[in-house]
């Protein structure tokens, strides 16, 4: 009887779904060589510059 009550708990359902989503992501996500790499393409940089010009009316300063 106690197990039936436990299986009806929404928190248990939430926990199990969370574990399943985490496991699926770990299984399907691509892994790069060091696991901590962020790639910013020139297209992303160009888009950021365009957004800055639209918001501020001037080019962003060069990186230091």
Buried (B, 14 or more C-beta within 10 A) or exposed (E): EEEEEEEEEEEEEEEEEEEEEEEEEEEEEEEEEEEEEEEEEEEEEEEEEEEBEEEEEEEEEEEE
